[in-house]
Amino acid sequence: MRRERGMAVVMALLVVAMAATAAAVVLWQQGLWLRQVEADRSNAQANLVADGGIGWAIEVLRYDGETTGTDTLAELWAQPLPRTDAQGVAVSGQLADAQGRFNLNNLVQNGQGVPAQLSLYRRLLTELQLPVSLADALADYLDADDEARAGSAESAWYLTQPRPYQSANAPLVRLGQLAWVKGYTPGVIATLAPHVSVLPGSEPVAVNVNTATEPLLRALIEGARGGALQGLISQRVDNPFADVADFKARLPADARVADGVPIGVASKYFLLASRVERAPINRAVSALIVRDSRDTRLMWRSDGELAPPPPADGEKE
């Protein structure tokens, strides 16, 4: 019954968001925004509907934060946004917990590599059958110095490339920046993408054990394999962890959480992946939403996830 009431609230929020968007589109069609040229009409309408989808996601997360103290895969925010039409423009989408993925910026804090996070990332790479050397390559790209780890690269290597540039020596801002890092081919990035995130902050962001992807949870738990670990992973949807103590109490025998890695059962950062369609436009829109004690708000929105070209002439970004 509670879930049905919650779903009714979510759908009501969606109706309000889409109604506001539809009203804006109608105003457009009535000529109140004649400053725009007709050629931009489809694009502007798509933007309005994309904004409506983001507004829906913010309201769903705000509602969830007011009613629960945890974030799990069984909650309403984790359900897909149903395909909805507003004045001929269709929008659909899916929220994901960004803390259910490994935050790549956890690798380096205050300009220095974080050994526990490097170890966790190496184990995640192993779970994904990717070279563990990718961990050192990214850590070197992010850390403050220009001293390369064994088999890795720093500015001296990047400056020898056909289009020279330097290591960022700073946190990532978008996932697409991985294309600048040695070894991060399009195939590698595609494999990593569902399991990693790029989040702000001066401290490591905790992994939500209720929403962590299976490879990340396997990397996080040491000393357990096989059916026992799979059972722990599978039970999260119907029987999520109430708190960290509950999670640790339900670990298989001889299993433990990797040392030095913060974990939790609630999240602050969420990713929205949505699609807006209005012929001839078919646009992917991504957004990062933050929910904290102050508010639930948009941090950034991006139409597509494209990596910009490396800086020319050896300049830092």
N, C-alpha and C positions, 0 to 999 in steps of 0.2 A: 504493500500500500504506500509506504514512504517513497519507494522508487517511482511509483506511478505519479504521486504528487510532484516529486522532483522533476520528472519528465514533463509534466504539464507546465511547470514553471519555466523550464528550459524552452519549450515550444512557445510559450507566451513571450519570452524575451526575444526569440527569433522573429516572431510575428511583429513585435514592436520595431525591431531593428530593420526588418524588411519593409514595413509600412513607411517608416521614415525615409528609407532609401527610395521607395517607389514615389513618395510625395515629391522628393527632390527631383527625380527624373521627370515627373509630370510638369513641374515648374520649368524645367529645362525645355520641355517640348512646347510649352506655352510661350516661349520666347523671352522669359525673364533674364536669361543669360545670353543675350544675343551678341555679347562681346566675343564669344567664342565662334570660330569659323565652323561651318557645317562639317568640314573634313575631320574635325576633332570630336564630333558628337559621340561616335561609338566608343572612343577611347575614354572620354569623360564619363560616360554612363558606366563603363566597366569599372572605372576608379570608384565611383559612388557605391556600386554594389560591393566591391572589395572592401571598402570602408565599413559597409554594413555588416559584412561577415566578421571583420575584426571587432566591431562593436559587440556583436553577438558573443564572440569568444571571451571578451573582457567581462561581460555581464555574467556569463556562465561561471567563470572562475571566481568572480566576486561573490556570487551566490554560494558556490561551493565553500569558499573560505569562511563564510558566515555560518555554515551549517555543519562542517566537519573539521576535525583537527588533524586528519591524515589525508594523504593523497594516494589513491590506489587505482588499479586498472578497472575496477568495477564501478567507479563513480561516473556520473553523468558527463563530466567534462571529457572523459576518455572515449565517449561514443562519437561516431562521425556526425558532422553537421549534414543533415539531409539536403539533397539537391533542391534548391529553392529558386523559383523564378520571380523576378521583379521587373515588370515592364519589358519583357523579352530578354532580360539579362539573367543568366543562370549562375548561381554560386554554390559550391560545395567545399567541404573542408574537413580537417582532422586536427585536433589538438594533441600534442605529445608532451610529456614531462621532460623538460631539458635536463633535469637532474636524474633521470633514468638513463642517462648517457654519460660517458666519460667527458668531463670538461677539459679540453686540451690545454687551456690556460692554467690548469692545476699543476702542470709540469714544472712551471717556473713561478716563483713568488718572490717579489722584491728583487728581481734580477738574477736570482739564484735557483738552480735546479733543486727539486724536492725529491729526494731518493725514494720515499714511499710511493709517490705518485708515478715516478718513472718505472718502478717495479710493477705497479698495477697496470700501467699502459703496456709494458712488455708482455705481461700475461694476457691482456686483451688481444694484442696483436697475434700472439700464439693461438688463442682461441679462434681467431679469424683466419688463421693460416697465412699470415703476412709476416714479412721479415721483421725481427725484433730491432734491427738497426734503425728502423724508422723512428723509434722513440728517441734515440740520441740525436738523430738528424733534426727532429723538431725542437728538442730541448735546446740544442745549439743555436737554432734559428731564433729562438725566443729569448735566451738568456742575455745578460748585459755584457758579457765579455766576448772576445773574438778568439778564444782558445777552443779549437775543435777537439771533441772526444775522438777516440780511436774509431776509424772508419766513417767518421761523420764529416761535416763541412761547416765552415764559417765564411765570413766575407771574402777571404782570400780565394775560396773556390768559386763563390757566386760571381766574383768580379772577372773570372775567366770565361764566363758563358757568352754566347753570341750577342746577347743583349745584357751587358753587365749590370749588376745591382748588388746591394749589400744585404746581410742578415738584418731582419727587422729589429732585433734586440729589444723587443716590446711585445706585449700580448697580442694575440690575434683579435680581429674585429669581426671577421666573417669566415665561415668555413671554406669558402672559395680560395682564400689565401694559401691554403695548403698546396695549391698548384705551384707556388713559388719555392717550395721546400724540396731539397734533394731527395729523390726516391718516391715522391708522392705523385705517381702517374694518375691519369684519369681512372684507370681500373682500381688502383689502391683507394682513391678517394671515394669511389662508388661503393666499395666494400665497407669502408669505414663509416660512411655517412649516417646510416641508421643507428650507430652505436656511440657517436661522439657529438659533442656540442661545443660552442664557443661562448663562454659566459664572462661577464665582468667581475670585478672584485679583487680586493687585496689579500684575501684569504682563500684557501681551497674550498670549493663548493662541495657540500656533502652529496653523496650518492643516495638516492631514495631507493631502499631495498624493496619497496612495494612495487616499483615501476621499472627498475633496472632491466635492461635487455638481458636475455639469457646469457649471451657470451660475457657481458660485463659482470653479471652476478657470479658466473663460474670463475671468472678471473679474481673476483673479490674474495671468494671463499677458498681458503687453503685447506688441504688435507681431506677433501671429500670429492668423490667421483661416483659415476654410475647412478644406479636407481635411487639411492638415498638423496643425492643432490637434486635429481630430477623431480623427486617427490616434493622437496621443499619449494622448488621453483613453481611447480604446477599448482600447489595449494594456495598461492598468493591471491588468486582472483576471488575464490569463494571464501577464503579465510585469511585476509590480509593481516600483516603484522601491526599490532596496536602501538608498539613502540620499539625502541632498539633492544631493550631487555627481552621482549617477546621474541624478536628475531633471533637473538643469540641463544635463547633457551630452546628454540626449535631447530637449531643446527644439528646435522648428523653427528654421531660420535666421532671424536678426533678432529672435527672441523673447527676452524676459527676464521675470524675476519682478519684480513691482511693488516698488519701493524701500521699505525700512522695514517690510516685512511678514514676520514670522517664519513659517517653514515647517518641516515635519518629515515623517517617515515612520512615526512611532509616536505613540500617543495615551494620554492619561490619563483622559479623561472619555467616558462612554458613556451613551446614553439607551435605556431599555427602554420599549417600548409594548406592552402586553399587554391581553388581554380575558378576563374571567372570566364564565362563564355558568352559572347555576343558577336555573331558573325559580322566581320571575318576574324574577330579577336578570340583567341584562346590563350589565356594568360595564367601562369602560375604565380601566386603571391605567397610570400613567406613573411612571418612576423615573429618577433620575440616579445612576450608579455611578461611583466614582472608583477607579482602580488606580494605585498608586505603589509606591515602594520599601518602604513599610511594610506595605501590605495592599491587598486589594480589598474595598471596603465600600460600603454604601448611604449616599448623601448626603441624598436626600429621596425620598419617595414621595407621589404625588398621585392621588386618584381623580377622573379627569377633569382638564381644563385650563381652568378657568373663571376669568375675571378678576373680582376683587372690585370692588364699587362704589367710585368715587372717595371719598376722605375728605370728610366733610361739614364745613361751616362754615370752609372754607379751611385746615383743619389738614393738616399733612404726615402721610404714612403712618407 
